[in-house]
């Protein structure tokens, strides 16, 4: 199993970013997938979850209405559209299988700062 996250960067408050997670070496379309984040000095936090066909999604309260999780099973790729970003969203973002966690990728750094 392998995850390669990308799309992070430095953005001003109120800005947007779209993260991608390229998954490989397992049947991506069969798994519920999630985005997680870990801020400086904090524990890893579950941010958003999407079921295998994309029918159902779930978000932590702090990102509801601002973040959207989606997936393209044909491309084995998971996405996180992040709008109205806040400084407290700054973290390293990771993807993983929700219920059968595999080895973590390197993550992608998101920094929200003016």
CORLINBEL-V743376 format. One record per residue. N is the residue number from 0. RES is the residue in one small letter. PHI is phi as a letter, one per 40 degrees, with the letter a starting at -180 (none if undefined). BURIAL is # if it has 24 or more other C-alpha atoms within 12 Angstrom, else .. D_LAST is the distance of its C-alpha to the last C-alpha in Angstrom with 2 decimals. Layout:
n=<N:N>
res=<RES:RES>
phi=<PHI:PHI>
burial=<BURIAL:BURIAL>
d_last=<D_LAST:D_LAST>
//
This chain:
n=<0:1:2:3:4:5:6:7:8:9:10:11:12:13:14:15:16:17:18:19:20:21:22:23:24:25:26:27:28:29:30:31:32:33:34:35:36:37:38:39:40:41:42:43:44:45:46:47:48:49:50:51:52:53:54:55:56:57:58:59:60:61:62:63:64:65:66:67:68:69:70:71:72:73:74:75:76:77:78:79:80:81:82:83:84:85:86:87:88:89:90:91:92:93:94:95:96:97:98:99:100:101:102:103:104:105:106:107:108:109:110:111:112:113>
res=<x:x:x:x:x:x:x:x:x:x:x:x:x:x:x:x:x:x:x:x:x:x:x:x:x:x:x:x:x:x:x:x:x:x:x:x:x:x:x:x:x:x:x:x:x:x:x:x:x:x:x:x:x:x:x:x:x:x:x:x:x:x:x:x:x:x:x:x:x:x:x:x:x:x:x:x:x:x:x:x:x:x:x:x:x:x:x:x:x:x:x:x:x:x:x:x:x:x:x:x:x:x:x:x:x:x:x:x:x:x:x:x:x:x>
phi=<none:a:b:b:c:a:h:c:i:c:a:c:d:g:c:b:a:b:c:b:b:c:b:a:g:a:c:d:c:c:b:c:b:a:b:b:a:b:c:d:g:b:c:c:b:c:b:a:b:b:c:d:c:g:c:b:b:a:b:c:d:c:b:d:g:b:b:b:c:a:a:b:c:c:b:f:b:b:b:b:c:b:b:f:c:b:d:c:c:c:a:c:b:b:b:a:c:c:b:a:d:b:c:c:c:c:g:b:c:b:b:b:a:c>
burial=<.:#:#:#:#:#:#:#:#:#:#:.:.:.:#:#:#:#:#:#:#:#:#:#:.:.:.:#:#:.:#:#:#:#:#:#:#:#:#:.:.:.:.:.:#:#:#:#:#:#:#:#:.:#:.:.:#:#:#:.:.:.:#:.:.:#:#:#:#:#:#:.:#:.:.:#:#:#:#:#:#:#:#:#:#:#:.:.:#:#:#:#:#:#:#:#:#:#:.:.:.:.:.:#:#:.:#:#:#:#:#:#:.:.>
d_last=<36.81:33.62:30.06:27.58:24.04:21.67:18.80:15.84:12.85:9.15:7.64:5.00:6.49:9.88:10.36:13.43:15.06:18.77:20.16:23.75:26.35:29.52:32.34:35.70:39.03:39.61:40.39:36.90:38.31:40.20:37.35:34.96:31.53:28.34:24.72:23.68:20.62:20.41:17.57:17.89:21.11:21.83:24.63:24.41:23.99:25.62:23.25:25.51:29.10:31.24:35.02:36.90:37.50:34.19:36.10:34.32:30.74:29.28:25.84:24.61:24.08:20.37:19.77:22.71:22.18:18.86:20.09:23.28:25.38:27.99:30.38:32.62:35.74:37.23:34.39:34.04:30.33:28.06:24.84:21.90:20.08:16.84:15.56:13.38:11.33:10.17:8.75:12.52:13.23:12.06:15.49:18.12:19.84:23.60:26.44:29.99:33.16:33.06:36.60:37.72:34.89:35.08:33.58:29.80:28.03:25.36:22.53:19.31:15.98:13.10:9.69:7.11:3.77:0.00>
//
